[in-house]
Amino acid sequence: MIYYPIAIFQDSDQSNFGAIIPDLAGAYPVGDTIEEVIQDAHELAQFHIEGLLDAGIPLNNKSKSIQEHRLNPEYKDAVLWAMIAVDETVFTKQVRFNVSWSEYLLKQVDEYVAQHHETRSGFLARAVQQAMQH
């Protein structure tokens, strides 16, 4: 998962909300309620990322924190900040590859995934994603 902060705005003379996804340039979700603008942000982020990948533009899976963005004067009028989660794995096809491990390690992984009702591939993909977030 990639987590993107969104800055939510509301003009004093408007009843609806607008937002900016600072880490996805050109993404401006809108909605009549805060919930709708957050939902629109999620859908727009997925659409935006798919467009980037289709255009051959590499996906930057590192977003800044809300604290970092709040220091930017462009976002000083935000009435609320929220986070949206985008599963970047839905944009790519599955690829099979071979891994050489010790039998002991493979057995431990298999026992773990069996106890947690996961697949080996799903577990490994999630572990890699978590490792790369840090």
C-alpha positions as CSV (number, residue, x, y, z in Angstrom):
1,M,0.0,0.0,0.0
2,I,1.0,3.6,-0.7
3,Y,-0.5,6.1,1.7
4,Y,-1.1,9.6,0.3
5,P,-2.0,12.6,2.5
6,I,-4.8,14.8,1.1
7,A,-5.4,18.4,2.1
8,I,-9.1,19.2,2.2
9,F,-10.4,22.8,1.6
10,Q,-13.7,24.6,1.8
11,D,-14.3,28.1,0.7
12,S,-16.4,30.1,3.1
13,D,-19.0,30.8,0.5
14,Q,-19.2,27.1,-0.7
15,S,-21.0,24.1,0.8
16,N,-18.8,21.5,-1.0
17,F,-15.2,20.5,-0.5
18,G,-12.2,20.4,-2.7
19,A,-8.9,18.7,-2.0
20,I,-5.3,18.4,-3.2
21,I,-3.2,15.2,-3.2
22,P,0.2,16.9,-2.9
23,D,2.2,13.9,-3.9
24,L,0.2,13.4,-7.1
25,A,0.5,16.6,-9.1
26,G,-2.7,17.6,-10.9
27,A,-5.0,15.5,-8.7
28,Y,-7.9,17.6,-7.4
29,P,-10.7,15.6,-5.8
30,V,-14.1,17.2,-5.0
31,G,-17.2,16.3,-3.0
32,D,-20.3,17.6,-1.4
33,T,-19.2,16.1,2.0
34,I,-15.8,15.3,3.6
35,E,-16.6,11.6,3.1
36,E,-17.3,12.2,-0.6
37,V,-14.1,14.2,-1.2
38,I,-12.0,11.4,0.5
39,Q,-13.7,8.8,-1.7
40,D,-13.1,10.9,-4.8
41,A,-9.5,11.3,-3.7
42,H,-9.1,7.5,-3.5
43,E,-10.6,6.9,-6.9
44,L,-8.7,9.8,-8.5
45,A,-5.4,8.6,-7.1
46,Q,-6.0,5.1,-8.6
47,F,-6.9,6.7,-11.9
48,H,-3.9,9.1,-11.8
49,I,-1.4,6.3,-11.0
50,E,-2.8,4.1,-13.7
51,G,-2.3,7.0,-16.2
52,L,1.3,7.5,-15.0
53,L,2.1,3.8,-15.5
54,D,0.4,3.7,-18.9
55,A,2.5,6.6,-20.0
56,G,5.6,4.8,-18.8
57,I,6.2,7.2,-15.9
58,P,7.7,5.4,-12.9
59,L,5.6,5.4,-9.8
60,N,7.1,7.2,-6.8
61,N,5.9,5.1,-3.9
62,K,7.3,7.5,-1.3
63,S,4.9,10.2,-0.1
64,K,5.7,13.0,2.3
65,S,4.0,13.1,5.7
66,I,1.1,15.4,6.6
67,Q,3.5,17.2,8.9
68,E,5.9,17.9,6.0
69,H,3.1,19.1,3.7
70,R,1.6,21.4,6.4
71,L,4.8,23.4,6.4
72,N,4.1,24.3,2.8
73,P,2.2,27.7,2.6
74,E,0.1,26.5,-0.3
75,Y,-1.8,24.2,2.2
76,K,-2.2,26.7,5.1
77,D,-5.9,27.1,4.4
78,A,-6.7,23.3,4.6
79,V,-9.5,22.7,7.0
80,L,-8.6,19.0,7.4
81,W,-6.0,16.5,6.4
82,A,-6.7,12.8,5.7
83,M,-4.8,9.8,4.4
84,I,-5.8,7.6,1.6
85,A,-4.4,4.1,0.8
86,V,-3.8,2.9,-2.7
87,D,-2.8,-0.7,-3.4
88,E,-0.2,-0.3,-6.2
89,T,-0.1,-4.0,-6.9
90,V,-3.5,-3.8,-8.7
91,F,-1.8,-1.9,-11.5
92,T,0.7,-4.6,-12.5
93,K,0.5,-8.1,-13.8
94,Q,1.7,-11.0,-11.7
95,V,5.2,-12.4,-12.5
96,R,6.5,-15.8,-11.5
97,F,10.1,-16.0,-10.3
98,N,12.3,-18.5,-8.5
99,V,13.8,-18.0,-5.0
100,S,16.5,-20.2,-3.4
101,W,16.1,-20.5,0.3
102,S,17.1,-22.9,2.9
103,E,14.6,-25.7,3.5
104,Y,14.3,-24.6,7.1
105,L,13.3,-21.0,6.2
106,L,10.8,-22.2,3.6
107,K,9.2,-24.5,6.2
108,Q,8.9,-21.6,8.7
109,V,7.3,-19.4,6.1
110,D,4.9,-22.2,5.1
111,E,3.9,-22.8,8.7
112,Y,3.3,-19.1,9.3
113,V,1.1,-18.6,6.2
114,A,-0.9,-21.7,7.0
115,Q,-1.6,-20.5,10.6
116,H,-2.6,-17.0,9.3
117,H,-4.6,-18.2,6.3
118,E,-2.4,-16.6,3.7
119,T,-0.6,-17.6,0.6
120,R,3.2,-17.8,0.4
121,S,3.2,-15.2,-2.4
122,G,0.8,-12.8,-0.6
123,F,2.8,-13.0,2.6
124,L,6.1,-12.4,0.8
125,A,4.7,-9.5,-1.3
126,R,3.3,-7.9,1.9
127,A,6.6,-8.4,3.8
128,V,8.6,-6.7,0.9
129,Q,6.1,-3.8,0.8
130,Q,6.5,-3.3,4.5
131,A,10.3,-3.4,4.4
132,M,10.4,-0.9,1.6
133,Q,8.2,1.6,3.5
134,H,10.9,2.0,6.1
